[in-house]
Amino acid sequence: MVTVTAGPEAGALPADSGGLRDGEFAEFFRAEHKKLIRFVIAIGAGGDEAAEIAQVTFFKAFESWDVIRAPRAWVRRVAVNELTAARRAARRETPQAALPDAPVPVSTALAVELTEEARQVLAALQSLPPRQRQVMAWIIDGFGAAEIARELGVSPESVRQSYAKARKNLGRFYGRRKK
């Protein structure tokens, strides 16, 4: 039986009553939890939404831990799918009041942990078109063009082109901010 218990860090760590392949999983969770939240923010989610998506993603990872071969890429792919599903569901809902179409600021809890430089990078990423933002988020997390291409279902050349365009756009972004 799987239960969810509060861990010492933000978020809850799934726990299993039986043995513990979770030692390895717990180590992965501690190493990647905050990184995954930052990744989801980088691809366009607000801070609280990113934390929730990370939690759902890690729960799914725990359930599938025995069959996951590349866990860092797997959790990012699942998180992208969760964000996409959440956005689709939000479009189907009838809004009760008009909300501004702007990125949600980073949650207070996460903002405390982000350095000023990290906040500036996330703000810059928000200025990019979605594909460029997605590619940059993967690159920032240390993935190469071939890995990103495989996870996004595009060619490595497409990834390299998105990366080049993103760098150009970020250069413009930073040029505008200095004035």
Buried (B, 14 or more C-beta within 10 A) or exposed (E): EEEEEEBEEBBBBBBBEEEEEBEEBBEBBEEBBBBBBBBBBBBBBBBBBBBBBBBBBBBBBBEEBEEBEEBBBBBBBBBBEBBEEBEEEEEEEEEEEEEEEEBBEBBEEBEEEBEEEBBBBBBBBBBBEEBBBBBBBBBBBEBEBEBBBBBBEBEBEBBBBBBEBBEEBBEEBEEEEEE
